[in-house]
Amino acid sequence: MHVILQDIFRRRVREELSDQELSQSELARRMGVTPSTVNQYLSGKIAPGIDMVEQFALALGFENPLDLLNERKQQRKKLQPAS
């Protein structure tokens, strides 16, 4: 993934975590990965492929995963409460 897109990805995920008042641990739980894995992507230690961008986007509630990379705020579907 291009460096600029990686920066946008990290910034947008952090914005969504803040806007939704979610922790990295909760995001990791929704994605089925460890909190350490989420942290590695958000710190830039691992560059996400499109499959991982999709996984982050869906866990954050985006209907269209590529909307996560859009600089403008996007509509997202409501997430179903965890059981």
LOVEXSE-434428 format. One record per atom (N, C-alpha, C, O): x, y, z; residue in three letters; atom name. Coordinates in nm, 3 decimals. Layout:
LOVEXSE-434428
       X       Y       Z residu atome
       X       Y       Z    ALA    CA
...
***
This chain:
LOVEXSE-434428
       X       Y       Z residu atome
   0.085  -0.118   0.000    MET     N
   0.000   0.000   0.000    MET    CA
   0.090   0.124   0.000    MET     C
   0.189   0.130   0.073    MET     O
   0.056   0.220  -0.080    HIS     N
   0.132   0.343  -0.093    HIS    CA
   0.140   0.415   0.042    HIS     C
   0.046   0.409   0.121    HIS     O
   0.252   0.483   0.069    VAL     N
   0.277   0.548   0.198    VAL    CA
   0.167   0.649   0.233    VAL     C
   0.123   0.654   0.348    VAL     O
   0.122   0.728   0.136    ILE     N
   0.016   0.827   0.163    ILE    CA
  -0.113   0.757   0.204    ILE     C
  -0.180   0.801   0.297    ILE     O
  -0.147   0.649   0.135    LEU     N
  -0.267   0.574   0.172    LEU    CA
  -0.254   0.512   0.310    LEU     C
  -0.352   0.503   0.385    LEU     O
  -0.133   0.468   0.344    GLN     N
  -0.112   0.413   0.479    GLN    CA
  -0.138   0.520   0.584    GLN     C
  -0.199   0.493   0.687    GLN     O
  -0.090   0.642   0.558    ASP     N
  -0.113   0.752   0.652    ASP    CA
  -0.261   0.782   0.665    ASP     C
  -0.312   0.802   0.776    ASP     O
  -0.332   0.786   0.552    ILE     N
  -0.476   0.812   0.554    ILE    CA
  -0.546   0.701   0.630    ILE     C
  -0.633   0.728   0.713    ILE     O
  -0.509   0.576   0.603    PHE     N
  -0.568   0.462   0.672    PHE    CA
  -0.553   0.476   0.823    PHE     C
  -0.650   0.465   0.898    PHE     O
  -0.430   0.501   0.869    ARG     N
  -0.406   0.511   1.013    ARG    CA
  -0.484   0.627   1.075    ARG     C
  -0.544   0.614   1.181    ARG     O
  -0.483   0.741   1.007    ARG     N
  -0.554   0.858   1.058    ARG    CA
  -0.705   0.833   1.066    ARG     C
  -0.769   0.866   1.166    ARG     O
  -0.761   0.775   0.959    ARG     N
  -0.906   0.751   0.956    ARG    CA
  -0.948   0.647   1.060    ARG     C
  -1.052   0.663   1.124    ARG     O
  -0.869   0.542   1.078    VAL     N
  -0.905   0.443   1.181    VAL    CA
  -0.902   0.509   1.318    VAL     C
  -0.993   0.488   1.399    VAL     O
  -0.800   0.588   1.346    ARG     N
  -0.793   0.657   1.476    ARG    CA
  -0.911   0.752   1.494    ARG     C
  -0.968   0.760   1.603    ARG     O
  -0.948   0.826   1.388    GLU     N
  -1.064   0.915   1.396    GLU    CA
  -1.190   0.838   1.429    GLU     C
  -1.269   0.878   1.514    GLU     O
  -1.208   0.725   1.361    GLU     N
  -1.328   0.643   1.385    GLU    CA
  -1.329   0.585   1.525    GLU     C
  -1.433   0.580   1.590    GLU     O
  -1.214   0.541   1.572    LEU     N
  -1.208   0.490   1.710    LEU    CA
  -1.250   0.599   1.807    LEU     C
  -1.326   0.573   1.901    LEU     O
  -1.203   0.719   1.787    SER     N
  -1.237   0.831   1.874    SER    CA
  -1.386   0.867   1.861    SER     C
  -1.456   0.881   1.962    SER     O
  -1.433   0.882   1.737    ASP     N
  -1.573   0.919   1.714    ASP    CA
  -1.670   0.817   1.772    ASP     C
  -1.775   0.853   1.825    ASP     O
  -1.634   0.690   1.762    GLN     N
  -1.722   0.583   1.810    GLN    CA
  -1.692   0.544   1.955    GLN     C
  -1.758   0.457   2.012    GLN     O
  -1.593   0.610   2.013    GLU     N
  -1.551   0.581   2.151    GLU    CA
  -1.519   0.433   2.168    GLU     C
  -1.563   0.368   2.263    GLU     O
  -1.440   0.382   2.074    LEU     N
  -1.398   0.242   2.077    LEU    CA
  -1.251   0.235   2.113    LEU     C
  -1.172   0.323   2.078    LEU     O
  -1.215   0.130   2.183    SER     N
  -1.073   0.105   2.212    SER    CA
  -1.015   0.018   2.101    SER     C
  -1.088  -0.046   2.026    SER     O
  -0.884   0.016   2.094    GLN     N
  -0.819  -0.075   2.000    GLN    CA
  -0.851  -0.220   2.036    GLN     C
  -0.861  -0.305   1.949    GLN     O
  -0.866  -0.246   2.164    SER     N
  -0.899  -0.382   2.209    SER    CA
  -1.037  -0.424   2.158    SER     C
  -1.055  -0.538   2.114    SER     O
  -1.134  -0.333   2.164    GLU     N
  -1.268  -0.365   2.114    GLU    CA
  -1.266  -0.383   1.963    GLU     C
  -1.330  -0.474   1.910    GLU     O
  -1.192  -0.299   1.894    LEU     N
  -1.180  -0.314   1.749    LEU    CA
  -1.117  -0.450   1.716    LEU     C
  -1.163  -0.519   1.626    LEU     O
  -1.013  -0.487   1.789    ALA     N
  -0.948  -0.616   1.768    ALA    CA
  -1.046  -0.730   1.791    ALA     C
  -1.049  -0.827   1.715    ALA     O
  -1.127  -0.719   1.896    ARG     N
  -1.227  -0.824   1.923    ARG    CA
  -1.324  -0.837   1.807    ARG     C
  -1.356  -0.949   1.765    ARG     O
  -1.371  -0.725   1.753    ARG     N
  -1.464  -0.728   1.640    ARG    CA
  -1.400  -0.789   1.516    ARG     C
  -1.468  -0.852   1.435    ARG     O
  -1.270  -0.769   1.502    MET     N
  -1.199  -0.819   1.384    MET    CA
  -1.152  -0.963   1.401    MET     C
  -1.119  -1.029   1.302    MET     O
  -1.149  -1.011   1.523    GLY     N
  -1.100  -1.146   1.548    GLY    CA
  -0.948  -1.155   1.545    GLY     C
  -0.892  -1.259   1.509    GLY     O
  -0.882  -1.045   1.583    VAL     N
  -0.736  -1.042   1.590    VAL    CA
  -0.695  -0.995   1.729    VAL     C
  -0.781  -0.959   1.810    VAL     O
  -0.567  -0.994   1.757    THR     N
  -0.520  -0.948   1.887    THR    CA
  -0.509  -0.795   1.889    THR     C
  -0.491  -0.733   1.784    THR     O
  -0.519  -0.734   2.007    PRO     N
  -0.496  -0.590   2.017    PRO    CA
  -0.357  -0.551   1.966    PRO     C
  -0.340  -0.442   1.910    PRO     O
  -0.260  -0.637   1.984    SER     N
  -0.124  -0.611   1.935    SER    CA
  -0.123  -0.598   1.783    SER     C
  -0.052  -0.514   1.728    SER     O
  -0.200  -0.682   1.716    THR     N
  -0.208  -0.675   1.570    THR    CA
  -0.264  -0.542   1.525    THR     C
  -0.210  -0.478   1.435    THR     O
  -0.373  -0.498   1.587    VAL     N
  -0.432  -0.368   1.554    VAL    CA
  -0.329  -0.258   1.577    VAL     C
  -0.313  -0.169   1.493    VAL     O
  -0.260  -0.264   1.690    ASN     N
  -0.161  -0.163   1.722    ASN    CA
  -0.048  -0.159   1.618    ASN     C
  -0.001  -0.051   1.583    ASN     O
  -0.007  -0.274   1.571    GLN     N
   0.100  -0.278   1.471    GLN    CA
   0.057  -0.211   1.340    GLN     C
   0.137  -0.142   1.277    GLN     O
  -0.069  -0.229   1.300    TYR     N
  -0.118  -0.161   1.180    TYR    CA
  -0.127  -0.010   1.205    TYR     C
  -0.088   0.069   1.118    TYR     O
  -0.177   0.030   1.321    LEU     N
  -0.196   0.172   1.348    LEU    CA
  -0.065   0.246   1.375    LEU     C
  -0.059   0.368   1.362    LEU     O
   0.038   0.173   1.414    SER     N
   0.168   0.237   1.437    SER    CA
   0.254   0.237   1.311    SER     C
   0.360   0.299   1.308    SER     O
   0.208   0.169   1.205    GLY     N
   0.282   0.166   1.080    GLY    CA
   0.385   0.055   1.071    GLY     C
   0.460   0.049   0.974    GLY     O
   0.389  -0.033   1.171    LYS     N
   0.485  -0.145   1.167    LYS    CA
   0.446  -0.247   1.060    LYS     C
   0.531  -0.314   1.003    LYS     O
   0.315  -0.256   1.033    ILE     N
   0.263  -0.345   0.929    ILE    CA
   0.181  -0.259   0.833    ILE     C
   0.099  -0.179   0.876    ILE     O
   0.205  -0.277   0.704    ALA     N
   0.125  -0.207   0.602    ALA    CA
   0.005  -0.294   0.565    ALA     C
   0.023  -0.411   0.531    ALA     O
  -0.115  -0.239   0.571    PRO     N
  -0.234  -0.321   0.542    PRO    CA
  -0.253  -0.344   0.392    PRO     C
  -0.233  -0.254   0.311    PRO     O
  -0.291  -0.465   0.359    GLY     N
  -0.335  -0.496   0.223    GLY    CA
  -0.484  -0.462   0.214    GLY     C
  -0.546  -0.428   0.315    GLY     O
  -0.539  -0.471   0.098    ILE     N
  -0.680  -0.435   0.080    ILE    CA
  -0.771  -0.525   0.164    ILE     C
  -0.875  -0.480   0.210    ILE     O
  -0.732  -0.650   0.183    ASP     N
  -0.812  -0.740   0.266    ASP    CA
  -0.819  -0.692   0.411    ASP     C
  -0.923  -0.703   0.475    ASP     O
  -0.708  -0.639   0.461    MET     N
  -0.707  -0.591   0.599    MET    CA
  -0.779  -0.456   0.610    MET     C
  -0.846  -0.430   0.711    MET     O
  -0.767  -0.371   0.509    VAL     N
  -0.843  -0.246   0.508    VAL    CA
  -0.992  -0.279   0.515    VAL     C
  -1.068  -0.215   0.588    VAL     O
  -1.034  -0.380   0.439    GLU     N
  -1.174  -0.423   0.440    GLU    CA
  -1.214  -0.473   0.580    GLU     C
  -1.323  -0.441   0.628    GLU     O
  -1.128  -0.549   0.642    GLN     N
  -1.159  -0.603   0.775    GLN    CA
  -1.174  -0.489   0.877    GLN     C
  -1.266  -0.491   0.959    GLN     O
  -1.085  -0.391   0.873    PHE     N
  -1.095  -0.275   0.962    PHE    CA
  -1.225  -0.199   0.934    PHE     C
  -1.299  -0.165   1.027    PHE     O
  -1.251  -0.173   0.807    ALA     N
  -1.369  -0.094   0.770    ALA    CA
  -1.498  -0.161   0.815    ALA     C
  -1.585  -0.095   0.871    ALA     O
  -1.510  -0.289   0.792    LEU     N
  -1.631  -0.360   0.833    LEU    CA
  -1.647  -0.360   0.985    LEU     C
  -1.758  -0.343   1.036    LEU     O
  -1.538  -0.378   1.056    ALA     N
  -1.544  -0.376   1.203    ALA    CA
  -1.582  -0.238   1.255    ALA     C
  -1.639  -0.226   1.364    ALA     O
  -1.551  -0.134   1.178    LEU     N
  -1.587   0.003   1.217    LEU    CA
  -1.725   0.043   1.166    LEU     C
  -1.772   0.153   1.195    LEU     O
  -1.790  -0.046   1.089    GLY     N
  -1.927  -0.023   1.048    GLY    CA
  -1.948   0.039   0.912    GLY     C
  -2.058   0.087   0.884    GLY     O
  -1.847   0.039   0.828    PHE     N
  -1.864   0.095   0.694    PHE    CA
  -1.928  -0.007   0.602    PHE     C
  -1.888  -0.123   0.601    PHE     O
  -2.029   0.036   0.524    GLU     N
  -2.090  -0.053   0.426    GLU    CA
  -1.994  -0.078   0.310    GLU     C
  -1.981  -0.191   0.263    GLU     O
  -1.927   0.027   0.265    ASN     N
  -1.829   0.016   0.157    ASN    CA
  -1.691   0.031   0.218    ASN     C
  -1.656   0.141   0.262    ASN     O
  -1.613  -0.074   0.223    PRO     N
  -1.483  -0.068   0.290    PRO    CA
  -1.390   0.043   0.240    PRO     C
  -1.312   0.097   0.318    PRO     O
  -1.398   0.078   0.112    LEU     N
  -1.310   0.182   0.061    LEU    CA
  -1.345   0.320   0.115    LEU     C
  -1.264   0.412   0.106    LEU     O
  -1.466   0.335   0.170    ASP     N
  -1.502   0.464   0.231    ASP    CA
  -1.413   0.498   0.348    ASP     C
  -1.397   0.615   0.382    ASP     O
  -1.354   0.398   0.411    LEU     N
  -1.262   0.424   0.521    LEU    CA
  -1.145   0.509   0.476    LEU     C
  -1.093   0.590   0.553    LEU     O
  -1.102   0.492   0.350    LEU     N
  -0.987   0.567   0.299    LEU    CA
  -1.025   0.705   0.246    LEU     C
  -0.938   0.783   0.209    LEU     O
  -1.154   0.734   0.242    ASN     N
  -1.199   0.864   0.196    ASN    CA
  -1.175   0.966   0.305    ASN     C
  -1.206   0.941   0.421    ASN     O
  -1.120   1.080   0.269    GLU     N
  -1.088   1.185   0.366    GLU    CA
  -1.213   1.247   0.428    GLU     C
  -1.209   1.296   0.540    GLU     O
  -1.324   1.244   0.355    ARG     N
  -1.448   1.301   0.409    ARG    CA
  -1.518   1.197   0.495    ARG     C
  -1.506   1.077   0.473    ARG     O
  -1.591   1.246   0.595    LYS     N
  -1.667   1.155   0.680    LYS    CA
  -1.774   1.087   0.595    LYS     C
  -1.837   1.151   0.511    LYS     O
  -1.794   0.960   0.615    GLN     N
  -1.889   0.881   0.538    GLN    CA
  -2.000   0.829   0.628    GLN     C
  -1.984   0.814   0.749    GLN     O
  -2.113   0.802   0.564    GLN     N
  -2.222   0.735   0.635    GLN    CA
  -2.178   0.592   0.663    GLN     C
  -2.115   0.529   0.578    GLN     O
  -2.210   0.542   0.778    ARG     N
  -2.180   0.402   0.804    ARG    CA
  -2.304   0.336   0.860    ARG     C
  -2.386   0.400   0.927    ARG     O
  -2.316   0.210   0.832    LYS     N
  -2.431   0.137   0.884    LYS    CA
  -2.414   0.123   1.035    LYS     C
  -2.302   0.126   1.086    LYS     O
  -2.523   0.107   1.104    LYS     N
  -2.516   0.087   1.249    LYS    CA
  -2.468  -0.054   1.277    LYS     C
  -2.514  -0.152   1.217    LYS     O
  -2.374  -0.061   1.368    LEU     N
  -2.322  -0.192   1.408    LEU    CA
  -2.422  -0.260   1.500    LEU     C
  -2.487  -0.195   1.582    LEU     O
  -2.433  -0.388   1.486    GLN     N
  -2.520  -0.466   1.574    GLN    CA
  -2.451  -0.479   1.709    GLN     C
  -2.331  -0.508   1.714    GLN     O
  -2.523  -0.459   1.818    PRO     N
  -2.460  -0.477   1.949    PRO    CA
  -2.407  -0.618   1.966    PRO     C
  -2.468  -0.716   1.921    PRO     O
  -2.293  -0.626   2.031    ALA     N
  -2.234  -0.758   2.057    ALA    CA
  -2.320  -0.833   2.157    ALA     C
  -2.374  -0.776   2.252    ALA     O
  -2.333  -0.964   2.133    SER     N
  -2.413  -1.043   2.228    SER    CA
  -2.331  -1.100   2.339    SER     C
  -2.384  -1.168   2.426    SER     O
***
